[in-house]
Amino acid sequence: MKKLYNIAILFFTLLLSLSCTRQKQSDDVDGIDNINNKNNKENKFVSLSPSITKQIIDLSYEDSLLGITSFCPPVKNADIVGTLVNPSVEEIVLLNPKMVLMSLEDRAVQKTDVLKKSGIKIHFFPRNKNFADISKNYIELAKIMNSENTAIDKLKQYTQDFESLKSTGSQTAVFMVSVSPLIAASGKSFIGDILRNSGYKNEFENLKVPYPVISIESLLSKNPEFIFVMDKLAYNYLKKHSALSKLPSKIYYVGTENSPYYTLSDYIKTLKTLTGFRTKE
């Protein structure tokens, strides 16, 4: 089961690359400016999570970033320190950050043992099972960034949006994170929480891991009213699958722009998208 869980996390994490832009680094005229900028006392952190990077940008504190992964949104003057699943310890050590920011959401596919031995301080944020967890981690990040007042003000608006959008319902649904292998979102994941608060009954709500690997037979036996799919290739696969074509399920493409990220903004946008599918029926 642990091996399957790690596979699920790996595929879920790799999907982030579909919606992230690789930042180009300059090695000529801008080189001097970059060096000067890195010497600025405000530049202290390396983010190894696209979601954490997005949260830092949301807090208007991106100037504090020395390094990010190639899966992260681009940040001016921040070095690329490898990929999400294979960050370069050597490049991180050379940057000598005050702290490396990571999440237990991604830890299963990241190599952290060597980084720990380097002596660089690492801050792990807890897993995000729901809106409350994401909110708590957002405030925790803001404290590290000395921008707690900004975070509190933004959290008030995000919470208002959340309360206005969330609903209850009994229509059955499944949220597919991947189709190769078939990976669904259970109730122990933040995506499962979005599904629940959008007014759907998650057919895989009670499975023990956040992103379980399921069989096509299991999906067929559930016969959900709605099937939500994160990426376009998976959507096309399910639409054309001969067995699934016999189901009355409505299959919707959700996209990777927001749904893979555990940020308040992306949670709200995904919640709005899923709620919209339900209310227009």
C-alpha positions in Angstrom: 0.0 0.0 0.0 2.8 2.4 0.8 4.4 1.7 -2.6 1.1 2.5 -4.3 0.7 5.6 -2.3 4.2 6.8 -3.3 3.3 6.1 -7.0 0.1 8.0 -6.6 1.9 11.0 -5.1 4.5 10.8 -7.9 1.9 11.0 -10.7 0.0 13.7 -8.9 3.2 15.8 -8.4 4.3 15.3 -12.0 1.0 16.7 -13.2 2.0 20.1 -11.8 4.5 20.4 -14.7 1.6 20.7 -17.1 0.7 24.1 -15.7 4.1 25.5 -14.7 6.4 27.6 -16.8 10.2 27.0 -16.7 11.9 30.3 -15.9 14.8 31.2 -18.2 17.9 32.3 -16.3 20.2 35.1 -17.8 24.0 34.6 -17.7 25.1 37.9 -19.3 24.2 41.5 -18.7 21.7 40.7 -15.9 24.3 38.5 -14.1 25.7 41.4 -12.0 22.2 42.6 -11.1 21.3 39.1 -10.0 24.4 38.8 -7.8 23.6 42.1 -6.2 20.0 41.1 -5.6 21.1 37.8 -3.9 23.2 39.8 -1.5 20.1 41.7 -0.4 19.3 40.7 3.2 15.6 40.1 2.2 16.5 37.2 -0.1 16.7 34.3 2.3 14.6 31.4 1.1 14.4 28.5 -1.3 11.0 27.0 -2.2 10.8 23.4 -3.4 7.0 23.5 -3.7 5.1 25.2 -6.5 2.2 25.8 -4.1 4.5 27.4 -1.5 6.0 29.6 -4.2 2.5 30.7 -5.3 1.6 31.5 -1.7 4.7 33.6 -1.4 3.8 35.5 -4.5 0.3 35.9 -3.1 1.8 37.6 -0.1 3.8 39.9 -2.4 7.0 38.5 -0.9 8.6 36.9 -3.9 11.7 39.1 -3.6 12.6 36.9 -0.6 13.2 33.9 -2.9 16.7 32.9 -3.8 15.7 29.6 -5.5 12.7 27.7 -6.8 12.1 24.5 -8.8 11.5 24.4 -12.6 7.8 23.5 -11.8 7.2 26.7 -9.9 5.8 29.9 -11.3 8.6 32.1 -12.6 10.1 34.5 -10.0 12.5 37.3 -11.1 16.1 36.8 -9.9 15.3 33.4 -8.4 17.6 30.6 -9.5 16.2 27.3 -10.7 17.5 24.6 -8.3 16.3 21.5 -10.2 12.9 19.9 -10.6 10.2 19.3 -8.1 11.1 15.6 -7.9 14.8 16.1 -8.1 16.0 19.3 -6.5 19.8 19.9 -6.7 21.3 19.9 -3.3 24.5 21.4 -4.7 22.8 24.4 -6.1 20.8 24.9 -3.0 23.9 24.8 -0.8 25.7 27.3 -3.1 22.8 29.8 -2.5 23.2 29.4 1.2 19.6 30.3 2.1 18.4 31.0 5.6 15.7 28.3 5.1 14.4 25.8 2.6 10.6 25.6 2.4 9.0 22.3 1.7 5.7 20.5 2.2 4.8 17.0 3.4 2.5 16.9 0.3 5.6 16.5 -1.8 8.0 14.8 0.5 7.3 11.3 -0.9 8.9 12.2 -4.2 11.7 14.6 -3.1 15.2 13.7 -2.0 15.7 15.4 1.3 18.2 13.1 3.2 21.2 14.7 1.5 19.8 18.2 2.0 19.3 17.5 5.7 22.9 16.5 6.0 24.1 19.7 4.5 23.2 21.6 7.6 20.7 24.0 5.9 17.6 24.6 7.9 14.5 23.0 6.4 10.9 23.9 7.2 8.3 21.3 6.4 4.7 22.4 6.3 2.1 19.7 7.3 -0.1 18.0 4.8 -3.2 19.8 3.6 -6.4 17.7 4.1 -8.9 20.6 3.9 -9.5 24.3 3.7 -8.6 24.8 7.3 -5.2 23.1 6.9 -4.4 25.3 3.9 -5.4 28.4 5.9 -3.2 27.4 8.8 -0.2 26.7 6.7 -0.7 30.0 4.9 -0.6 31.9 8.2 2.5 29.8 9.2 4.2 30.8 6.0 3.3 34.4 6.5 4.9 34.4 10.0 8.1 33.1 8.5 7.9 35.9 5.9 7.1 38.6 8.4 3.8 39.3 6.5 1.3 38.0 8.9 -1.0 41.1 8.8 -1.2 40.8 5.0 -2.1 37.1 5.3 -4.8 37.7 7.9 -6.4 40.3 5.7 -6.3 38.1 2.7 -7.5 35.1 4.6 -10.7 37.0 5.6 -11.6 37.4 2.0 -10.7 33.9 1.1 -12.9 32.6 3.9 -15.8 34.8 2.8 -15.5 33.4 -0.7 -15.3 29.9 0.7 -18.4 30.3 2.8 -20.4 31.8 -0.1 -19.4 29.0 -2.5 -19.6 25.8 -0.4 -22.7 23.7 -0.6 -24.1 20.3 0.2 -25.6 17.7 -2.0 -26.0 14.0 -2.7 -24.9 13.7 -6.3 -22.1 11.1 -6.6 -18.8 12.0 -8.1 -15.2 10.9 -8.6 -12.2 13.2 -9.1 -9.5 11.5 -11.2 -6.0 12.9 -10.7 -4.4 10.5 -13.3 -5.4 7.7 -15.6 -2.0 6.0 -16.0 -2.3 4.6 -13.4 -5.9 5.4 -12.4 -5.6 7.7 -9.3 -8.5 9.2 -7.6 -8.8 11.8 -4.8 -10.1 10.4 -1.5 -11.7 12.4 1.4 -8.2 12.6 3.0 -6.9 15.0 0.3 -7.5 18.7 -0.1 -9.0 17.9 -3.6 -11.5 15.5 -1.8 -12.3 18.4 0.5 -13.0 20.7 -2.5 -15.2 17.9 -4.0 -17.2 17.6 -0.7 -17.6 21.3 -0.3 -18.8 21.6 -3.9 -21.9 19.6 -3.0 -20.8 16.1 -4.2 -20.7 12.7 -2.5 -17.2 11.4 -3.2 -17.4 7.7 -4.1 -13.8 7.2 -2.8 -14.3 9.4 0.3 -13.4 6.7 2.9 -10.2 5.3 1.4 -7.2 5.4 3.7 -4.7 7.3 1.5 -5.2 10.8 -0.1 -4.6 9.6 -3.7 -5.4 5.9 -4.0 -4.6 3.9 -7.1 -7.9 2.3 -8.2 -9.0 -0.2 -10.9 -11.2 0.5 -13.8 -13.5 -2.2 -12.4 -13.8 -0.2 -9.2 -14.6 3.0 -11.1 -17.3 1.1 -13.1 -18.8 -0.4 -10.0 -19.2 3.0 -8.4 -21.1 4.3 -11.4 -20.8 8.0 -10.3 -23.0 10.7 -11.7 -20.0 12.9 -12.3 -16.4 12.2 -13.2 -14.0 15.1 -12.9 -10.6 14.8 -14.6 -7.6 17.0 -14.0 -5.6 16.9 -17.3 -6.7 16.9 -20.9 -5.0 13.6 -21.9 -6.8 11.8 -19.1 -10.1 13.4 -20.1 -9.8 12.3 -23.7 -8.8 8.8 -22.5 -11.9 8.4 -20.3 -14.2 9.9 -22.9 -13.1 7.3 -25.4 -12.9 4.3 -23.0 -15.3 1.6 -24.3 -16.3 0.5 -20.8 -16.8 3.9 -19.4 -18.8 5.0 -22.5 -21.6 2.7 -21.2 -21.9 4.7 -18.0 -24.4 7.6 -17.7 -21.7 9.5 -15.9 -21.0 13.1 -17.0 -17.3 13.6 -17.5 -15.8 17.1 -17.1 -12.4 18.5 -17.7 -11.2 20.6 -14.7 -7.8 21.6 -15.9 -4.4 21.9 -14.2 -4.2 25.6 -13.8 -5.6 25.5 -10.2 -6.7 22.1 -9.0 -3.2 20.6 -8.3 -2.2 23.4 -5.9 -2.8 23.6 -2.2 -3.2 27.4 -2.0 -6.2 29.3 -0.8 -6.7 31.1 -4.2 -6.5 27.8 -6.2 -8.8 26.1 -3.7 -11.5 28.8 -4.2 -11.1 28.7 -8.0 -11.4 25.0 -8.1 -14.4 25.0 -5.7 -16.1 27.6 -8.0 -15.4 25.4 -11.1 -16.8 22.2 -9.5 -19.8 24.0 -8.1 -20.5 25.4 -11.5 -20.7 22.0 -13.1 -23.2 20.9 -10.5 -25.5 23.9 -10.6 -25.7 24.1 -14.4 -27.2 20.5 -14.6 
